[in-house]
Amino acid sequence: QAQLMESGGGSVQAGGSLRLSCAASGYPFSDLCMGWFRQVPGKEREGVAAVGSDGSTSYADSVKGRFTISKDNAKNTLYLQMNSLKPEDTSMYYCAAVPCLVLTGLSVTLDVQKYHFWGRGTQVTVSS
């Protein structure tokens, strides 16, 4: 069972940057496929960015070119660098993980249903 803890959220003006971190424990980090998701009240949780076992990445169209996901196996930490933030990026951001072996036929996925382990989230607020 992997434990995930996010940090790095906060309030920023539009056009600014934030870097989210997700510290993982309890499971071999290099065996995890991981992603960042976000959710606002009243809406479904959506995939933002994900990284697979081979280092491949996937991004939601809304964040392509602005957000970068990275995974540091030496530090057991997942990152999300968010640049050129927009008010519509305001949300609770969650880190998630799944053993890569479970993703049969997939190298990377933004499908919420595929992920087994979840953090508690960190709030990001972008003001105009």
TIRO-2110 file (N, C-alpha, C; in Angstrom, 1 decimal):
// TIRO-2110
0.8, -1.2, 0.0, N, 1, A
0.0, 0.0, 0.0, CA, 1, A
0.9, 1.2, 0.0, C, 1, A
0.7, 2.1, -1.0, N, 2, A
1.5, 3.3, -1.1, CA, 2, A
0.8, 4.4, -0.4, C, 2, A
1.6, 5.2, 0.3, N, 3, A
1.1, 6.4, 1.0, CA, 3, A
1.7, 7.6, 0.2, C, 3, A
0.8, 8.6, -0.1, N, 4, A
1.1, 9.7, -0.9, CA, 4, A
0.8, 11.0, -0.2, C, 4, A
1.7, 12.0, -0.2, N, 5, A
1.4, 13.2, 0.4, CA, 5, A
1.8, 14.4, -0.5, C, 5, A
0.9, 15.2, -0.8, N, 6, A
1.1, 16.3, -1.7, CA, 6, A
1.5, 17.6, -0.9, C, 6, A
2.3, 18.4, -1.5, N, 7, A
2.6, 19.7, -1.0, CA, 7, A
2.9, 20.7, -2.1, C, 7, A
2.9, 22.0, -1.8, N, 8, A
3.3, 23.0, -2.8, CA, 8, A
2.2, 23.8, -3.3, C, 8, A
1.0, 23.5, -2.9, N, 9, A
-0.2, 24.3, -3.3, CA, 9, A
-0.1, 25.7, -2.7, C, 9, A
-1.0, 26.6, -3.2, N, 10, A
-1.1, 27.9, -2.6, CA, 10, A
-1.9, 28.8, -3.5, C, 10, A
-1.7, 30.1, -3.3, N, 11, A
-2.4, 31.1, -4.1, CA, 11, A
-1.4, 31.9, -4.9, C, 11, A
-1.8, 32.1, -6.1, N, 12, A
-0.9, 32.8, -7.1, CA, 12, A
-1.7, 33.6, -8.1, C, 12, A
-1.1, 34.7, -8.6, N, 13, A
-1.8, 35.4, -9.6, CA, 13, A
-1.7, 34.8, -11.0, C, 13, A
-2.7, 35.1, -11.8, N, 14, A
-2.6, 34.5, -13.2, CA, 14, A
-1.3, 34.9, -13.8, C, 14, A
-0.7, 33.9, -14.5, N, 15, A
0.6, 34.1, -15.2, CA, 15, A
1.7, 33.6, -14.3, C, 15, A
1.4, 33.3, -13.0, N, 16, A
2.5, 32.8, -12.1, CA, 16, A
2.7, 31.3, -12.2, C, 16, A
3.6, 30.9, -11.4, N, 17, A
4.0, 29.5, -11.4, CA, 17, A
3.9, 28.9, -10.0, C, 17, A
3.7, 27.6, -9.9, N, 18, A
3.8, 26.8, -8.7, CA, 18, A
4.4, 25.4, -9.0, C, 18, A
5.1, 24.8, -8.1, N, 19, A
5.5, 23.4, -8.2, CA, 19, A
4.9, 22.6, -7.1, C, 19, A
4.2, 21.6, -7.5, N, 20, A
3.6, 20.6, -6.6, CA, 20, A
4.5, 19.5, -6.4, C, 20, A
4.6, 18.9, -5.2, N, 21, A
5.4, 17.7, -4.9, CA, 21, A
4.5, 16.7, -4.3, C, 21, A
4.9, 15.4, -4.6, N, 22, A
4.1, 14.3, -4.0, CA, 22, A
5.2, 13.3, -3.5, C, 22, A
5.3, 13.2, -2.2, N, 23, A
6.2, 12.3, -1.6, CA, 23, A
5.5, 10.9, -1.4, C, 23, A
6.2, 9.9, -1.8, N, 24, A
5.6, 8.5, -1.7, CA, 24, A
6.4, 7.6, -0.8, C, 24, A
5.6, 6.7, -0.1, N, 25, A
6.3, 5.7, 0.7, CA, 25, A
5.4, 4.5, 0.7, C, 25, A
6.0, 3.4, 1.2, N, 26, A
5.3, 2.1, 1.4, CA, 26, A
5.2, 1.2, 0.2, C, 26, A
5.8, 1.6, -0.9, N, 27, A
5.8, 0.8, -2.1, CA, 27, A
7.0, 1.2, -2.9, C, 27, A
7.7, 0.2, -3.6, N, 28, A
8.8, 0.6, -4.4, CA, 28, A
8.5, 1.6, -5.4, C, 28, A
9.1, 2.8, -5.3, N, 29, A
8.6, 4.0, -6.0, CA, 29, A
8.8, 3.8, -7.5, C, 29, A
9.9, 3.1, -7.9, N, 30, A
10.2, 3.0, -9.3, CA, 30, A
9.2, 2.0, -10.0, C, 30, A
8.4, 1.3, -9.2, N, 31, A
7.4, 0.4, -9.8, CA, 31, A
6.1, 1.0, -10.0, C, 31, A
6.0, 2.3, -9.6, N, 32, A
4.7, 3.0, -9.6, CA, 32, A
4.6, 3.8, -10.9, C, 32, A
3.4, 3.8, -11.5, N, 33, A
3.0, 4.8, -12.5, CA, 33, A
2.2, 5.8, -11.8, C, 33, A
2.4, 7.1, -12.1, N, 34, A
1.8, 8.1, -11.3, CA, 34, A
1.2, 9.2, -12.1, C, 34, A
0.4, 10.0, -11.4, N, 35, A
-0.3, 11.1, -12.1, CA, 35, A
-0.8, 12.1, -11.2, C, 35, A
-1.1, 13.3, -11.8, N, 36, A
-1.7, 14.4, -11.1, CA, 36, A
-3.2, 14.6, -11.6, C, 36, A
-4.1, 14.8, -10.7, N, 37, A
-5.5, 14.9, -11.0, CA, 37, A
-6.0, 16.2, -10.3, C, 37, A
-7.1, 16.7, -10.7, N, 38, A
-7.7, 17.9, -10.0, CA, 38, A
-9.2, 17.8, -10.0, C, 38, A
-9.8, 18.4, -9.1, N, 39, A
-11.2, 18.4, -8.9, CA, 39, A
-11.7, 19.6, -8.2, C, 39, A
-12.8, 20.2, -8.8, N, 40, A
-13.5, 21.3, -8.2, CA, 40, A
-14.8, 20.8, -7.7, C, 40, A
-15.4, 21.4, -6.7, N, 41, A
-16.7, 21.0, -6.1, CA, 41, A
-17.7, 20.9, -7.2, C, 41, A
-18.4, 19.8, -7.2, N, 42, A
-19.5, 19.6, -8.2, CA, 42, A
-19.1, 19.1, -9.5, C, 42, A
-17.8, 18.9, -9.7, N, 43, A
-17.4, 18.3, -11.0, CA, 43, A
-16.6, 17.0, -10.8, C, 43, A
-16.4, 16.3, -11.8, N, 44, A
-15.7, 15.0, -11.7, CA, 44, A
-14.2, 15.3, -11.7, C, 44, A
-13.5, 14.4, -11.0, N, 45, A
-12.0, 14.5, -11.0, CA, 45, A
-11.5, 14.3, -12.4, C, 45, A
-10.5, 15.1, -12.8, N, 46, A
-10.0, 14.9, -14.1, CA, 46, A
-8.5, 14.8, -14.1, C, 46, A
-8.0, 14.0, -15.1, N, 47, A
-6.5, 13.8, -15.2, CA, 47, A
-5.9, 15.1, -15.7, C, 47, A
-4.7, 15.4, -15.2, N, 48, A
-3.9, 16.6, -15.6, CA, 48, A
-2.7, 16.1, -16.3, C, 48, A
-1.9, 15.3, -15.6, N, 49, A
-0.7, 14.8, -16.2, CA, 49, A
-0.3, 13.4, -15.6, C, 49, A
0.3, 12.6, -16.4, N, 50, A
0.7, 11.3, -15.9, CA, 50, A
2.1, 10.9, -16.5, C, 50, A
2.7, 10.0, -15.7, N, 51, A
4.0, 9.5, -16.2, CA, 51, A
4.0, 8.0, -16.0, C, 51, A
4.5, 7.3, -17.1, N, 52, A
4.5, 5.8, -17.1, CA, 52, A
5.8, 5.2, -16.7, C, 52, A
5.8, 3.9, -16.7, N, 53, A
7.0, 3.1, -16.3, CA, 53, A
8.2, 3.4, -17.2, C, 53, A
8.0, 3.7, -18.4, N, 54, A
9.1, 4.0, -19.4, CA, 54, A
9.4, 5.5, -19.5, C, 54, A
8.8, 6.2, -18.6, N, 55, A
9.1, 7.7, -18.6, CA, 55, A
8.2, 8.4, -19.6, C, 55, A
7.3, 7.7, -20.3, N, 56, A
6.4, 8.4, -21.2, CA, 56, A
5.4, 9.3, -20.4, C, 56, A
5.0, 10.4, -21.0, N, 57, A
4.1, 11.3, -20.3, CA, 57, A
2.8, 11.5, -21.1, C, 57, A
1.8, 12.0, -20.4, N, 58, A
0.5, 12.3, -21.0, CA, 58, A
0.0, 13.5, -20.3, C, 58, A
-0.6, 14.5, -21.1, N, 59, A
-1.1, 15.7, -20.5, CA, 59, A
-2.5, 15.9, -21.0, C, 59, A
-3.3, 16.5, -20.2, N, 60, A
-4.6, 17.0, -20.6, CA, 60, A
-4.4, 18.2, -21.6, C, 60, A
-5.3, 18.3, -22.6, N, 61, A
-5.1, 19.3, -23.6, CA, 61, A
-5.0, 20.7, -22.9, C, 61, A
-5.8, 20.9, -21.9, N, 62, A
-5.9, 22.2, -21.2, CA, 62, A
-4.6, 22.7, -20.6, C, 62, A
-3.6, 21.8, -20.3, N, 63, A
-2.4, 22.1, -19.7, CA, 63, A
-1.1, 21.9, -20.5, C, 63, A
-1.3, 21.4, -21.7, N, 64, A
-0.2, 21.1, -22.6, CA, 64, A
0.6, 22.4, -22.8, C, 64, A
1.9, 22.3, -22.7, N, 65, A
2.8, 23.4, -22.9, CA, 65, A
2.9, 24.3, -21.7, C, 65, A
2.2, 24.1, -20.7, N, 66, A
2.2, 24.9, -19.5, CA, 66, A
2.7, 24.1, -18.2, C, 66, A
2.3, 22.8, -18.2, N, 67, A
2.6, 22.0, -17.0, CA, 67, A
3.6, 20.9, -17.4, C, 67, A
4.4, 20.5, -16.5, N, 68, A
5.4, 19.5, -16.7, CA, 68, A
5.4, 18.5, -15.5, C, 68, A
5.2, 17.3, -15.8, N, 69, A
5.3, 16.2, -14.8, CA, 69, A
6.7, 15.6, -14.8, C, 69, A
7.2, 15.3, -13.6, N, 70, A
8.5, 14.6, -13.5, CA, 70, A
8.5, 13.7, -12.3, C, 70, A
9.3, 12.7, -12.4, N, 71, A
9.4, 11.6, -11.3, CA, 71, A
10.8, 11.4, -10.9, C, 71, A
11.1, 11.7, -9.7, N, 72, A
12.5, 11.5, -9.2, CA, 72, A
12.6, 10.2, -8.4, C, 72, A
13.0, 9.1, -9.0, N, 73, A
13.1, 7.8, -8.3, CA, 73, A
14.1, 7.8, -7.1, C, 73, A
15.1, 8.7, -7.2, N, 74, A
16.0, 8.7, -6.1, CA, 74, A
15.4, 9.4, -4.8, C, 74, A
14.5, 10.3, -5.0, N, 75, A
13.9, 11.0, -3.9, CA, 75, A
12.5, 10.5, -3.6, C, 75, A
12.0, 9.5, -4.3, N, 76, A
10.6, 9.0, -4.1, CA, 76, A
9.6, 10.1, -4.2, C, 76, A
9.8, 11.0, -5.2, N, 77, A
8.9, 12.2, -5.3, CA, 77, A
8.5, 12.4, -6.7, C, 77, A
7.2, 12.8, -6.8, N, 78, A
6.6, 13.2, -8.1, CA, 78, A
6.4, 14.7, -8.0, C, 78, A
6.6, 15.3, -9.2, N, 79, A
6.5, 16.8, -9.3, CA, 79, A
5.5, 17.2, -10.4, C, 79, A
4.9, 18.4, -10.2, N, 80, A
4.2, 19.0, -11.3, CA, 80, A
4.6, 20.4, -11.3, C, 80, A
5.3, 20.8, -12.3, N, 81, A
5.7, 22.2, -12.5, CA, 81, A
4.5, 22.9, -13.3, C, 81, A
4.0, 23.9, -12.7, N, 82, A
2.8, 24.6, -13.4, CA, 82, A
3.2, 26.0, -13.7, C, 82, A
3.3, 26.3, -14.9, N, 83, A
3.6, 27.7, -15.4, CA, 83, A
2.4, 28.3, -16.1, C, 83, A
2.5, 29.6, -16.3, N, 84, A
1.4, 30.4, -16.9, CA, 84, A
0.1, 30.0, -16.4, C, 84, A
-0.1, 30.0, -15.1, N, 85, A
-1.3, 29.6, -14.5, CA, 85, A
-2.5, 30.5, -14.8, C, 85, A
-3.6, 29.9, -15.0, N, 86, A
-4.9, 30.6, -15.3, CA, 86, A
-5.9, 30.4, -14.2, C, 86, A
-6.8, 31.3, -14.1, N, 87, A
-7.9, 31.2, -13.0, CA, 87, A
-8.6, 29.8, -13.1, C, 87, A
-8.7, 29.3, -14.4, N, 88, A
-9.4, 28.0, -14.5, CA, 88, A
-8.6, 26.8, -14.0, C, 88, A
-7.4, 27.1, -13.7, N, 89, A
-6.6, 26.0, -13.1, CA, 89, A
-6.8, 25.9, -11.6, C, 89, A
-7.6, 26.8, -11.0, N, 90, A
-8.0, 26.7, -9.6, CA, 90, A
-8.7, 25.4, -9.3, C, 90, A
-8.2, 24.7, -8.3, N, 91, A
-8.7, 23.4, -8.1, CA, 91, A
-8.0, 22.7, -6.9, C, 91, A
-8.5, 21.6, -6.4, N, 92, A
-7.7, 20.8, -5.5, CA, 92, A
-7.0, 19.8, -6.4, C, 92, A
-5.7, 19.7, -6.1, N, 93, A
-4.8, 18.8, -6.9, CA, 93, A
-4.5, 17.6, -6.1, C, 93, A
-4.6, 16.4, -6.8, N, 94, A
-4.3, 15.1, -6.1, CA, 94, A
-3.2, 14.4, -6.8, C, 94, A
-2.4, 13.7, -6.1, N, 95, A
-1.4, 12.8, -6.6, CA, 95, A
-2.0, 11.4, -6.5, C, 95, A
-1.7, 10.6, -7.5, N, 96, A
-2.2, 9.2, -7.5, CA, 96, A
-1.2, 8.3, -8.1, C, 96, A
-1.3, 7.0, -7.7, N, 97, A
-0.3, 6.0, -8.2, CA, 97, A
-1.0, 4.7, -8.4, C, 97, A
-0.3, 3.9, -9.2, N, 98, A
-0.8, 2.5, -9.5, CA, 98, A
0.5, 1.7, -9.8, C, 98, A
0.6, 0.5, -9.4, N, 99, A
1.7, -0.4, -9.8, CA, 99, A
1.6, -0.5, -11.3, C, 99, A
2.7, -0.2, -12.0, N, 100, A
2.7, -0.2, -13.4, CA, 100, A
2.3, -1.6, -14.0, C, 100, A
2.6, -2.6, -13.3, N, 101, A
2.3, -4.0, -13.8, CA, 101, A
0.8, -4.1, -14.0, C, 101, A
0.0, -3.3, -13.2, N, 102, A
-1.4, -3.4, -13.3, CA, 102, A
-2.0, -2.9, -14.6, C, 102, A
-1.2, -1.9, -15.1, N, 103, A
-1.7, -1.2, -16.4, CA, 103, A
-1.3, -2.1, -17.6, C, 103, A
-1.9, -3.2, -17.7, N, 104, A
-1.6, -4.1, -18.8, CA, 104, A
-2.0, -3.4, -20.1, C, 104, A
-1.1, -3.4, -21.0, N, 105, A
-1.4, -2.8, -22.3, CA, 105, A
-1.3, -1.3, -22.4, C, 105, A
-1.0, -0.7, -21.2, N, 106, A
-1.0, 0.8, -21.2, CA, 106, A
0.4, 1.2, -20.7, C, 106, A
1.0, 2.2, -21.3, N, 107, A
2.3, 2.7, -20.7, CA, 107, A
2.0, 3.9, -19.8, C, 107, A
1.0, 4.6, -20.0, N, 108, A
0.6, 5.8, -19.2, CA, 108, A
-0.9, 6.1, -19.4, C, 108, A
-1.5, 6.5, -18.4, N, 109, A
-2.9, 6.8, -18.5, CA, 109, A
-3.4, 7.9, -17.6, C, 109, A
-4.4, 8.7, -18.1, N, 110, A
-5.0, 9.8, -17.3, CA, 110, A
-6.4, 9.3, -16.8, C, 110, A
-6.7, 8.0, -16.9, N, 111, A
-7.9, 7.5, -16.5, CA, 111, A
-8.0, 7.4, -15.0, C, 111, A
-8.8, 8.2, -14.3, N, 112, A
-9.0, 8.2, -12.9, CA, 112, A
-9.2, 6.8, -12.3, C, 112, A
-10.0, 6.0, -13.0, N, 113, A
-10.4, 4.7, -12.5, CA, 113, A
-9.2, 3.7, -12.4, C, 113, A
-8.1, 4.0, -13.1, N, 114, A
-7.0, 3.0, -13.2, CA, 114, A
-6.1, 3.1, -11.9, C, 114, A
-6.2, 4.2, -11.2, N, 115, A
-5.3, 4.5, -10.1, CA, 115, A
-5.8, 3.9, -8.8, C, 115, A
-4.9, 3.4, -8.0, N, 116, A
-5.2, 2.7, -6.8, CA, 116, A
-5.0, 3.5, -5.5, C, 116, A
-3.9, 4.3, -5.5, N, 117, A
-3.5, 5.0, -4.3, CA, 117, A
-3.7, 6.5, -4.6, C, 117, A
-4.2, 7.2, -3.5, N, 118, A
-4.4, 8.6, -3.7, CA, 118, A
-3.9, 9.4, -2.5, C, 118, A
-3.4, 10.6, -2.7, N, 119, A
-3.1, 11.5, -1.6, CA, 119, A
-4.4, 12.3, -1.2, C, 119, A
-4.2, 13.2, -0.3, N, 120, A
-5.3, 13.9, 0.3, CA, 120, A
-5.6, 15.2, -0.5, C, 120, A
-4.6, 15.6, -1.3, N, 121, A
-4.8, 16.8, -2.1, CA, 121, A
-4.1, 18.1, -1.6, C, 121, A
-3.9, 19.0, -2.5, N, 122, A
-3.4, 20.3, -2.1, CA, 122, A
-4.1, 21.3, -3.0, C, 122, A
-4.5, 22.4, -2.3, N, 123, A
-5.3, 23.4, -3.0, CA, 123, A
-4.4, 24.4, -3.8, C, 123, A
-4.8, 24.6, -5.1, N, 124, A
-4.2, 25.7, -5.9, CA, 124, A
-5.3, 26.7, -6.3, C, 124, A
-5.0, 28.0, -6.0, N, 125, A
-5.9, 29.0, -6.3, CA, 125, A
-5.2, 30.1, -7.1, C, 125, A
-5.8, 30.4, -8.3, N, 126, A
-5.2, 31.3, -9.2, CA, 126, A
-6.2, 32.5, -9.4, C, 126, A
-5.7, 33.7, -9.0, N, 127, A
-6.6, 34.9, -9.1, CA, 127, A
-6.2, 35.7, -10.4, C, 127, A
-7.3, 36.3, -10.9, N, 128, A
-7.1, 37.1, -12.1, CA, 128, A
-6.6, 38.5, -11.8, C, 128, A
END
